[in-house]
Amino acid sequence: MSDPIRVGHLYTGRIQPGAVPYSRNQQAESSSHGLSFEEMLQDRLLHFSNHAVKRLEQRGIELKPEELSRIESAIDSAAAKGAKETLILMKDTALIVNVNNRTVVTALSGNSMKDNVFTQIDSAVIIS
């Protein structure tokens, strides 16, 4: 048990060059599945659908950079719980977000939220 291990001691036979299956396509396939920095960045950014942009403009909702970072962290929290479509409530604003795409689908202001029913969501995140 205390004998030193030497190269060739455990397996004394010779390994032929073709014995280990390796194809050059494996390396190409693994690099083609890898994402570029720009693609990884786009996957982490918050997106707004055209519909959401229109609703934000119509309802006079302006999101400050710190609010955007809160929304991004809320999306991260929802994703960690396995959410797909989530309602994010922030002060007097409600956002419906597709978590997988990190895309705000629509936005409502405080007045628009009254007497509203939110459907096709599977989670809600409340931001203070």
C-alpha positions as CSV (number, residue, x, y, z in Angstrom):
1,M,0.0,0.0,0.0
2,S,2.8,2.4,0.7
3,D,4.6,1.6,-2.6
4,P,5.2,4.6,-4.8
5,I,3.2,4.8,-8.0
6,R,5.2,5.0,-11.1
7,V,4.1,5.8,-14.6
8,G,3.2,2.6,-16.4
9,H,3.0,0.8,-13.1
10,L,-0.8,0.5,-13.0
11,Y,-1.3,-0.2,-16.7
12,T,1.7,-1.6,-18.3
13,G,0.2,-2.0,-21.8
14,R,0.6,0.6,-24.5
15,I,-2.3,2.8,-25.5
16,Q,-2.6,3.0,-29.3
17,P,-3.3,6.4,-30.9
18,G,-6.7,5.3,-32.2
19,A,-7.8,3.7,-28.9
20,V,-9.4,6.8,-27.5
21,P,-12.3,8.0,-29.7
22,Y,-11.9,11.7,-30.4
23,S,-13.2,13.7,-33.2
24,R,-12.3,17.2,-34.2
25,N,-16.0,17.9,-34.5
26,Q,-16.3,17.6,-30.7
27,Q,-14.2,20.6,-30.2
28,A,-16.1,22.6,-32.9
29,E,-19.5,21.5,-31.4
30,S,-18.5,22.6,-27.9
31,S,-17.4,26.0,-29.1
32,S,-20.5,26.4,-31.3
33,H,-22.7,25.8,-28.2
34,G,-20.7,28.3,-26.2
35,L,-22.2,31.8,-26.1
36,S,-20.2,34.9,-27.0
37,F,-19.9,37.6,-24.5
38,E,-22.5,39.7,-26.3
39,E,-25.0,36.8,-26.3
40,M,-24.5,36.2,-22.6
41,L,-24.9,39.9,-21.9
42,Q,-28.2,40.0,-23.9
43,D,-29.4,37.0,-21.9
44,R,-28.9,39.0,-18.7
45,L,-30.4,42.4,-19.9
46,L,-34.0,43.5,-19.3
47,H,-36.0,43.8,-22.4
48,F,-39.3,45.6,-23.1
49,S,-41.8,44.4,-25.7
50,N,-43.2,47.0,-28.1
51,H,-46.5,46.7,-26.3
52,A,-44.9,47.4,-23.0
53,V,-43.1,50.5,-24.4
54,K,-46.4,51.9,-25.7
55,R,-48.1,51.3,-22.3
56,L,-45.2,52.9,-20.4
57,E,-45.5,56.0,-22.7
58,Q,-49.4,56.1,-22.6
59,R,-49.5,55.8,-18.8
60,G,-46.6,58.2,-18.2
61,I,-44.5,55.6,-16.3
62,E,-40.9,56.4,-16.1
63,L,-38.5,53.9,-14.7
64,K,-35.3,55.1,-13.1
65,P,-32.0,53.1,-13.2
66,E,-32.3,52.0,-9.6
67,E,-35.9,50.8,-10.3
68,L,-34.6,48.9,-13.4
69,S,-32.0,47.1,-11.2
70,R,-34.7,46.2,-8.7
71,I,-36.8,44.8,-11.5
72,E,-33.8,42.8,-12.7
73,S,-33.2,41.3,-9.3
74,A,-37.0,40.5,-8.9
75,I,-36.7,38.6,-12.2
76,D,-33.7,36.7,-10.9
77,S,-35.7,35.8,-7.7
78,A,-38.6,34.7,-9.8
79,A,-36.4,32.6,-12.1
80,A,-34.8,31.0,-9.1
81,K,-38.2,29.8,-8.0
82,G,-39.0,28.4,-11.4
83,A,-41.5,31.2,-12.5
84,K,-42.4,31.7,-16.1
85,E,-44.7,34.6,-16.2
86,T,-44.6,36.9,-13.2
87,L,-46.4,40.0,-11.9
88,I,-44.0,42.5,-10.4
89,L,-45.6,45.1,-8.2
90,M,-43.5,48.2,-7.4
91,K,-45.1,51.1,-5.6
92,D,-47.9,52.2,-8.0
93,T,-46.7,50.3,-11.0
94,A,-47.4,46.7,-12.1
95,L,-45.3,44.9,-14.7
96,I,-46.1,41.5,-16.3
97,V,-42.7,39.9,-17.2
98,N,-41.8,36.8,-19.2
99,V,-39.1,35.5,-16.9
100,N,-37.4,33.2,-19.4
101,N,-36.9,36.0,-22.0
102,R,-36.4,38.7,-19.3
103,T,-39.0,40.7,-21.2
104,V,-41.5,43.1,-19.8
105,V,-44.7,42.3,-21.6
106,T,-47.0,45.1,-20.3
107,A,-47.1,47.8,-17.7
108,L,-49.9,49.3,-15.6
109,S,-50.0,52.4,-13.5
110,G,-51.8,52.7,-10.2
111,N,-55.0,54.0,-11.8
112,S,-55.0,51.2,-14.4
113,M,-54.5,48.5,-11.7
114,K,-57.8,49.2,-9.8
115,D,-60.4,46.6,-10.3
116,N,-58.1,44.6,-12.6
117,V,-57.7,40.9,-12.7
118,F,-54.2,39.5,-13.6
119,T,-54.4,36.3,-15.5
120,Q,-51.8,33.9,-17.1
121,I,-49.2,34.5,-14.4
122,D,-47.7,31.9,-12.1
123,S,-46.0,34.2,-9.6
124,A,-45.9,37.6,-8.1
125,V,-42.9,39.6,-6.7
126,I,-43.6,42.7,-4.6
127,I,-40.8,45.3,-4.6
128,S,-40.8,48.0,-1.9
